[in-house]
Amino acid sequence: MSYQFYKVLHVVSLFLLFTSLAAAAFAPQDKRKPWVALHGVATLIALVAGFGLLARLGLMKGMPGWVHIKLAIWLALGVMPFILRKANHLALPLLLVSVLLGATGSYVAVNKPMSTTSAPEATTPTADTEGAAPAAEAEPESTPAGE
């Protein structure tokens, strides 16, 4: 499957993950089960799609440090329904933490800290380079204004 397919699948699964987490947090105790189940499915799809993206980028053999950060975020988001079941009074703080985790995951995905390359990928694979890692374009040197 293509890089674009995995990317869309990953983003859609994250929308489902956050939506189902919020619904489970504020649903009555007896109505949470479908939301928690949807959260579990979305969490699994996010993981599979994320590893599909890594495979398309050619990063499966030596995973850079930013991948470990993303996995820690995935694990933290995955256990939130279990924490909610035991400590329902923490629903709002946990949702705020989940937003911070999502923002951190987004930052890590875009900037790729602890990576072997100094700049994030500037392009995505095209149909003719599918499966290959995107080529990072060199940034143009800055020139004084007016030149």
VENLINQUI-V503840 format. One record per pair of residues at least 12 apart in sequence whose C-alpha atoms are under 10 Angstrom apart, sorted by the first residue. I is the first residue (numbers start at 1). GAP is how many residues later the second one is. Records with the same first field share a line. If there is no record, write none. Layout:
I->GAP / GAP
This chain:
1->51 / 52 / 55 / 129 / 130
2->50 / 51 / 54 / 123 / 124 / 125 / 128 / 129
3->46 / 49 / 50 / 51 / 52 / 53 / 54 / 121 / 122 / 123 / 124 / 127 / 128 / 129 / 130
4->49 / 52 / 120 / 121 / 122 / 123 / 126
5->44 / 47 / 48
6->39 / 40 / 42 / 43 / 44 / 45 / 46 / 47 / 48 / 50
7->39 / 42 / 43 / 45 / 46
8->41
9->33 / 36 / 37 / 39 / 40 / 41 / 43 / 44
10->32 / 33 / 35 / 36 / 37 / 38 / 39 / 40 / 41 / 42 / 43
11->34 / 35 / 38 / 39
12->30 / 33 / 34
13->25 / 26 / 28 / 29 / 30 / 31 / 32 / 33 / 34 / 36
14->25 / 28 / 29 / 31 / 32 / 33 / 60 / 88
15->27 / 31
16->19 / 22 / 23 / 24 / 25 / 26 / 27 / 29 / 30
17->18 / 19 / 21 / 22 / 23 / 24 / 25 / 26 / 27 / 28 / 29 / 60 / 61
18->21 / 24 / 25 / 59 / 77 / 80 / 81 / 84
19->16 / 19 / 20 / 23
20->12 / 14 / 15 / 16 / 17 / 18 / 19 / 20 / 22 / 61
21->14 / 15 / 17 / 18 / 19 / 56 / 57 / 59 / 60 / 63 / 70 / 73 / 74 / 77
22->13 / 14 / 17 / 59 / 69 / 70 / 72 / 73 / 76
23->12 / 13 / 16
24->12 / 13 / 14 / 15 / 56 / 57 / 60 / 61 / 67
25->55 / 56 / 59 / 60 / 63 / 64 / 65 / 66 / 67 / 69 / 70
26->58 / 62 / 65 / 66
29->56 / 59
32->49 / 53
35->46
36->44 / 45 / 46
37->44
39->38 / 39 / 41 / 42
40->38 / 39 / 41
42->36
43->31 / 32 / 34 / 35 / 36
44->30 / 34
46->28
47->23 / 24 / 27 / 28
50->17 / 20 / 21
51->16
53->78
54->13 / 77 / 79
55->76 / 77 / 78
56->69 / 73 / 74 / 75 / 76 / 77 / 78
57->64 / 67 / 68 / 73 / 74 / 75 / 76 / 77 / 78
58->73 / 74 / 75 / 76
59->74
63->52 / 53
64->48 / 49 / 50 / 51 / 52 / 53
65->43 / 47 / 48 / 49 / 50 / 51
66->39 / 42 / 43 / 45 / 46 / 47 / 48 / 49
67->38 / 41 / 42 / 45 / 46 / 47 / 48
68->46
69->35 / 36 / 39 / 40 / 43 / 44 / 45
70->31 / 32 / 34 / 35 / 36 / 38 / 39
71->34
72->29 / 33
73->25 / 27 / 28 / 29 / 31 / 32
74->27 / 28 / 31
76->21 / 22 / 25
77->17 / 18 / 20 / 21 / 22 / 24 / 25
80->14 / 15 / 17 / 18
81->13
108->12
110->12
117->19
118->18
119->17 / 18 / 19 / 20
120->14 / 15 / 16 / 17
121->12 / 13 / 14 / 15 / 16
122->12 / 13 / 14 / 15 / 16 / 17
123->12 / 13 / 14
124->12
